[in-house]
Amino acid sequence: MIWLTRTSDPKEWMAITALSSFVLSLLVVPIISRRSLLLGYTAIIFTLLVAAVSIVFYIHSEPPPSQSEVAKLFVNDSIKVPLACYRMAIGHYPMTAEGLDALVRCPKGLEKIWKGPYVAGDHVPLDPWGRPYQYRCPGIHNPKGYDVWSLGPDGKSSEDDIGNWSR
């Protein structure tokens, strides 16, 4: 069986193409007679066709998102639902001191009404550079809501920060 897959990893693509060619040659190419020789040529042509189609899929596949794009997606979209669920259960967003950790661990005094955890796992995901996302409520940029941001590649508060106020 030959698998056609879209992958952006050249090593994975080469492995899939080589495996499909090898399996095809084992199944179709035993050269014993003229008929078998003809089948061998057919198998080679078929293998080249599979390789060509794989190249087309590889060329037309989208590149993976950059680290900045992943951080933008988190601060602008992914964290919205857990924070909205928290707000619906508790009546307000987590306080700055509680931080995003309030989405996975019940803050003191809220045991009776907290319905979490609001995100999967035992911690809020880290930013693409391996650091915790920053959180402030009420926000400076969003005074009626919250600010969530990544400190960006440099890990310092600077112009490269990625926040839910800069879209």
N, C-alpha and C positions, 0 to 999 in steps of 0.2 A: 504494500500500500504506500502511496506517495502522499506526503502532506505538503500542502501549499500554505504558507503562513506569511503574515506581514510582520516583519521584525525590523527594528532599526539597528540591531546589533550585527555587524558584518561577520563576526565569528560564528554567531548562531546561524546566520543565513548559510555560510559556507558548510557548517556541520550538517544542516538539514539537506542541502543539495548533495553533498558527498554521500550521506547515508541513503538518500533516495536512489542515487545512482548505483551504489553498491548493492542495495536490496534488489533493484531492478535487474542488475547484471547476474545476480545469483539465481533469480527466478526465470530469466528469459534466455540467457546467453550460452547454455552448454552447446559448444560447437562440435557436433558429431557428423553432420551431413550437410548437403547444400541447403536444405531447408533450414537447418539450424544456423548456418552461416547467414542466411537471409534474415532470420530472426535476430541474430546478433547485430547486423547493420540497423535493423529497425529499432532495436533497443538503444543503440548509440544515438540515433536520430531523436528518439523519444527522450533520452537523457538530456540531449542538447536543448530540446524544446522546454523541458522542465527547468533547466538552468536559465534559459532566456526569460521564461515567465517569472522565475524567482528574482531575477535582476530587475525586471519591470516593477514587481511589488516592492523591492528594496528601494528603488529610485523614487517611487511615488509615495513612500511612507512618510509620515510626518516626523520631524525630529522630536525628541523628548523635550518637555518644557524646561526652561532654565530655572535655576534656583530662585531667582527674583520672581518669576511667574508663579512658582509654587507658593512662595510667601504671600504674594498678592491674592492668590486664590483663597488661601487660608484666612487672611485678615478681612477680606471683603465678602466671602461667601461661607466657607466651611464652618466657621465659629459662630455664625449668626444663629443657627437653629439651636445648638446647645444653650447659648445664652438666652434665647427667647423662651425655651422650655424652663430654664431656671427662673426666669422672671415670672412666668405664669404660675409656677408652684410657690415661689417665695414672696412675690409682690414687687420685687426690685431686682436689678442686676447685682452681681456680687460687688461688694465694696472693694476699693483698691487694696486694702490690707489683706482681704481674703484672696484676691487675685483669681486667676483662672483655675487655680487648684480647687476652688469651691465647686467646680463642675465634676470633680471626681471624689472629693472627700467632703463630708457634711461639716459646715462651719458650726462652731459651738453655739448652742442655743436654738438651732433650727432643726433639731432631730425629728420633731413631730411633723414638720411640713416639708422637709427636704425629700424629694422623690428621685434622687440621682442614683447612680452616677449618670451624668448627661453626655459623656463621651465614652467611647469604648476603651478598655484598658485601665491601667492603674495610674496613668498620668496623661496630661494634655500633651499632644505632639510637640516636639521641638521644632524650631525653624530649620530651614534647609542647611544652615551652618552649624547645627547642633546646640543651639542656645535656646533658652525659654523665650516664648513670646512675651512681650511687655503688655501690661493691662492697667488702665486707669478708669475709674468711674466715680463721679461724673468726669467725662472727658474734657480736655482742654479744647480739642478740635471739634468734638461732638458733645457740647455741654448738656444736652438733654438725653444723652446716651452714654456711650463708653468709647474709649480709644483702645485699639489693639494694634500692636505694631511689632515688627522685627527690627533689630538694630542693624540689619544688613550684613554685608560681607565683612565689614571692618569691626563689627561688634561694639561700636561706640555710637552714642547719640550724635548723628551727623546728617548731612544731606542725603545719604544713601539709605536712610531708614525707610521702611515700607510699612505704611499704616493704612487703616481703614478710612482715612480722610483724604488720601491721595490716590485717585483712581486713574 
